[in-house]
Amino acid sequence: MTGEELVEVFASLDRARLSRTSESERERQLVARQALLEYVETLWEDVQRSGERPDVGEKYESLATVRALTRSLSSVAFDAVYDRWSP
């Protein structure tokens, strides 16, 4: 399974789970996920500042996958909070 496939499959499960939670829980999830995303984005920027290219090659493939996953987690939670589910 590629990183992209992992993100897509997890997003589907995540949407289903969030749809069964309370509004306040979805809001808590969004806040927590945004904090995690900020942390991961900072890691990404640290690697870039060091002169590396985290989007190229295998060296930072795990960071790229985690970055894509945390972006998806935040996006799914945002949609859940603001009722922006895709049909």
CNS distance restraints for C-alpha pairs under 8 A (distance, minus, plus):
assign (resid   1 and name CA) (resid   5 and name CA) 6.01 0.50 0.50
assign (resid   1 and name CA) (resid   6 and name CA) 6.44 0.50 0.50
assign (resid   2 and name CA) (resid   6 and name CA) 6.22 0.50 0.50
assign (resid   3 and name CA) (resid   7 and name CA) 6.28 0.50 0.50
assign (resid   3 and name CA) (resid  65 and name CA) 5.38 0.50 0.50
assign (resid   4 and name CA) (resid   8 and name CA) 6.30 0.50 0.50
assign (resid   4 and name CA) (resid  65 and name CA) 7.46 0.50 0.50
assign (resid   4 and name CA) (resid  68 and name CA) 7.73 0.50 0.50
assign (resid   5 and name CA) (resid   9 and name CA) 6.09 0.50 0.50
assign (resid   6 and name CA) (resid  10 and name CA) 6.02 0.50 0.50
assign (resid   7 and name CA) (resid  11 and name CA) 6.00 0.50 0.50
assign (resid   7 and name CA) (resid  65 and name CA) 7.96 0.50 0.50
assign (resid   7 and name CA) (resid  68 and name CA) 6.94 0.50 0.50
assign (resid   7 and name CA) (resid  69 and name CA) 5.35 0.50 0.50
assign (resid   7 and name CA) (resid  72 and name CA) 6.97 0.50 0.50
assign (resid   8 and name CA) (resid  12 and name CA) 6.44 0.50 0.50
assign (resid   9 and name CA) (resid  13 and name CA) 6.62 0.50 0.50
assign (resid  10 and name CA) (resid  14 and name CA) 5.95 0.50 0.50
assign (resid  11 and name CA) (resid  15 and name CA) 6.00 0.50 0.50
assign (resid  11 and name CA) (resid  72 and name CA) 6.66 0.50 0.50
assign (resid  11 and name CA) (resid  73 and name CA) 7.01 0.50 0.50
assign (resid  11 and name CA) (resid  76 and name CA) 6.92 0.50 0.50
assign (resid  12 and name CA) (resid  16 and name CA) 6.43 0.50 0.50
assign (resid  13 and name CA) (resid  17 and name CA) 6.29 0.50 0.50
assign (resid  14 and name CA) (resid  18 and name CA) 6.08 0.50 0.50
assign (resid  14 and name CA) (resid  73 and name CA) 7.73 0.50 0.50
assign (resid  14 and name CA) (resid  76 and name CA) 7.37 0.50 0.50
assign (resid  15 and name CA) (resid  19 and name CA) 6.08 0.50 0.50
assign (resid  15 and name CA) (resid  76 and name CA) 6.36 0.50 0.50
assign (resid  15 and name CA) (resid  77 and name CA) 7.90 0.50 0.50
assign (resid  15 and name CA) (resid  80 and name CA) 7.51 0.50 0.50
assign (resid  16 and name CA) (resid  20 and name CA) 6.94 0.50 0.50
assign (resid  17 and name CA) (resid  21 and name CA) 6.93 0.50 0.50
assign (resid  18 and name CA) (resid  26 and name CA) 6.52 0.50 0.50
assign (resid  18 and name CA) (resid  77 and name CA) 7.47 0.50 0.50
assign (resid  18 and name CA) (resid  80 and name CA) 6.74 0.50 0.50
assign (resid  19 and name CA) (resid  80 and name CA) 6.98 0.50 0.50
assign (resid  21 and name CA) (resid  25 and name CA) 6.13 0.50 0.50
assign (resid  21 and name CA) (resid  26 and name CA) 6.49 0.50 0.50
assign (resid  22 and name CA) (resid  26 and name CA) 6.28 0.50 0.50
assign (resid  23 and name CA) (resid  27 and name CA) 6.27 0.50 0.50
assign (resid  23 and name CA) (resid  81 and name CA) 6.85 0.50 0.50
assign (resid  24 and name CA) (resid  28 and name CA) 6.24 0.50 0.50
assign (resid  25 and name CA) (resid  29 and name CA) 6.11 0.50 0.50
assign (resid  26 and name CA) (resid  30 and name CA) 6.22 0.50 0.50
assign (resid  26 and name CA) (resid  77 and name CA) 6.52 0.50 0.50
assign (resid  26 and name CA) (resid  80 and name CA) 6.62 0.50 0.50
assign (resid  26 and name CA) (resid  81 and name CA) 5.84 0.50 0.50
assign (resid  27 and name CA) (resid  31 and name CA) 6.39 0.50 0.50
assign (resid  27 and name CA) (resid  77 and name CA) 7.71 0.50 0.50
assign (resid  27 and name CA) (resid  81 and name CA) 6.03 0.50 0.50
assign (resid  28 and name CA) (resid  32 and name CA) 6.19 0.50 0.50
assign (resid  29 and name CA) (resid  33 and name CA) 5.94 0.50 0.50
assign (resid  29 and name CA) (resid  77 and name CA) 6.51 0.50 0.50
assign (resid  30 and name CA) (resid  34 and name CA) 6.02 0.50 0.50
assign (resid  30 and name CA) (resid  74 and name CA) 6.17 0.50 0.50
assign (resid  30 and name CA) (resid  77 and name CA) 5.08 0.50 0.50
assign (resid  30 and name CA) (resid  78 and name CA) 6.11 0.50 0.50
assign (resid  30 and name CA) (resid  81 and name CA) 7.55 0.50 0.50
assign (resid  31 and name CA) (resid  35 and name CA) 6.34 0.50 0.50
assign (resid  32 and name CA) (resid  36 and name CA) 6.36 0.50 0.50
assign (resid  33 and name CA) (resid  37 and name CA) 6.06 0.50 0.50
assign (resid  33 and name CA) (resid  70 and name CA) 7.05 0.50 0.50
assign (resid  33 and name CA) (resid  73 and name CA) 6.40 0.50 0.50
assign (resid  33 and name CA) (resid  74 and name CA) 5.31 0.50 0.50
assign (resid  33 and name CA) (resid  77 and name CA) 7.73 0.50 0.50
assign (resid  34 and name CA) (resid  38 and name CA) 6.15 0.50 0.50
assign (resid  34 and name CA) (resid  74 and name CA) 5.81 0.50 0.50
assign (resid  35 and name CA) (resid  39 and name CA) 6.40 0.50 0.50
assign (resid  36 and name CA) (resid  40 and name CA) 6.28 0.50 0.50
assign (resid  36 and name CA) (resid  70 and name CA) 7.01 0.50 0.50
assign (resid  37 and name CA) (resid  41 and name CA) 5.99 0.50 0.50
assign (resid  37 and name CA) (resid  67 and name CA) 7.36 0.50 0.50
assign (resid  37 and name CA) (resid  70 and name CA) 5.41 0.50 0.50
assign (resid  37 and name CA) (resid  71 and name CA) 6.36 0.50 0.50
assign (resid  37 and name CA) (resid  74 and name CA) 7.20 0.50 0.50
assign (resid  38 and name CA) (resid  42 and name CA) 6.13 0.50 0.50
assign (resid  39 and name CA) (resid  43 and name CA) 6.40 0.50 0.50
assign (resid  40 and name CA) (resid  44 and name CA) 6.28 0.50 0.50
assign (resid  40 and name CA) (resid  66 and name CA) 7.64 0.50 0.50
assign (resid  40 and name CA) (resid  67 and name CA) 6.09 0.50 0.50
assign (resid  40 and name CA) (resid  70 and name CA) 7.63 0.50 0.50
assign (resid  41 and name CA) (resid  45 and name CA) 6.19 0.50 0.50
assign (resid  41 and name CA) (resid  67 and name CA) 6.97 0.50 0.50
assign (resid  42 and name CA) (resid  46 and name CA) 6.07 0.50 0.50
assign (resid  43 and name CA) (resid  47 and name CA) 6.36 0.50 0.50
assign (resid  44 and name CA) (resid  48 and name CA) 6.38 0.50 0.50
assign (resid  44 and name CA) (resid  54 and name CA) 6.96 0.50 0.50
assign (resid  44 and name CA) (resid  63 and name CA) 7.38 0.50 0.50
assign (resid  44 and name CA) (resid  67 and name CA) 7.96 0.50 0.50
assign (resid  45 and name CA) (resid  49 and name CA) 6.04 0.50 0.50
assign (resid  46 and name CA) (resid  50 and name CA) 6.30 0.50 0.50
assign (resid  47 and name CA) (resid  51 and name CA) 6.89 0.50 0.50
assign (resid  47 and name CA) (resid  52 and name CA) 5.67 0.50 0.50
assign (resid  47 and name CA) (resid  53 and name CA) 7.20 0.50 0.50
assign (resid  47 and name CA) (resid  54 and name CA) 6.62 0.50 0.50
assign (resid  48 and name CA) (resid  52 and name CA) 5.05 0.50 0.50
assign (resid  48 and name CA) (resid  53 and name CA) 5.77 0.50 0.50
assign (resid  48 and name CA) (resid  54 and name CA) 6.75 0.50 0.50
assign (resid  54 and name CA) (resid  59 and name CA) 7.42 0.50 0.50
assign (resid  54 and name CA) (resid  60 and name CA) 5.17 0.50 0.50
assign (resid  54 and name CA) (resid  61 and name CA) 7.39 0.50 0.50
assign (resid  54 and name CA) (resid  63 and name CA) 7.55 0.50 0.50
assign (resid  54 and name CA) (resid  64 and name CA) 6.91 0.50 0.50
assign (resid  55 and name CA) (resid  60 and name CA) 7.20 0.50 0.50
assign (resid  55 and name CA) (resid  61 and name CA) 7.55 0.50 0.50
assign (resid  55 and name CA) (resid  64 and name CA) 6.59 0.50 0.50
assign (resid  56 and name CA) (resid  60 and name CA) 7.68 0.50 0.50
assign (resid  57 and name CA) (resid  61 and name CA) 6.96 0.50 0.50
assign (resid  60 and name CA) (resid  64 and name CA) 6.26 0.50 0.50
assign (resid  61 and name CA) (resid  65 and name CA) 6.17 0.50 0.50
assign (resid  62 and name CA) (resid  66 and name CA) 6.14 0.50 0.50
assign (resid  63 and name CA) (resid  67 and name CA) 5.95 0.50 0.50
assign (resid  64 and name CA) (resid  68 and name CA) 6.19 0.50 0.50
assign (resid  65 and name CA) (resid  69 and name CA) 6.12 0.50 0.50
assign (resid  66 and name CA) (resid  70 and name CA) 6.03 0.50 0.50
assign (resid  67 and name CA) (resid  71 and name CA) 6.11 0.50 0.50
assign (resid  68 and name CA) (resid  72 and name CA) 6.19 0.50 0.50
assign (resid  69 and name CA) (resid  73 and name CA) 6.09 0.50 0.50
assign (resid  70 and name CA) (resid  74 and name CA) 6.17 0.50 0.50
assign (resid  71 and name CA) (resid  75 and name CA) 6.13 0.50 0.50
assign (resid  72 and name CA) (resid  76 and name CA) 5.98 0.50 0.50
assign (resid  73 and name CA) (resid  77 and name CA) 6.19 0.50 0.50
assign (resid  74 and name CA) (resid  78 and name CA) 6.01 0.50 0.50
assign (resid  75 and name CA) (resid  79 and name CA) 6.18 0.50 0.50
assign (resid  76 and name CA) (resid  80 and name CA) 6.16 0.50 0.50
assign (resid  77 and name CA) (resid  81 and name CA) 6.13 0.50 0.50
assign (resid  78 and name CA) (resid  82 and name CA) 6.12 0.50 0.50
assign (resid  78 and name CA) (resid  84 and name CA) 7.93 0.50 0.50
assign (resid  79 and name CA) (resid  83 and name CA) 5.48 0.50 0.50
assign (resid  79 and name CA) (resid  84 and name CA) 4.47 0.50 0.50
assign (resid  79 and name CA) (resid  85 and name CA) 5.86 0.50 0.50
assign (resid  80 and name CA) (resid  84 and name CA) 6.45 0.50 0.50
assign (resid  80 and name CA) (resid  85 and name CA) 6.73 0.50 0.50
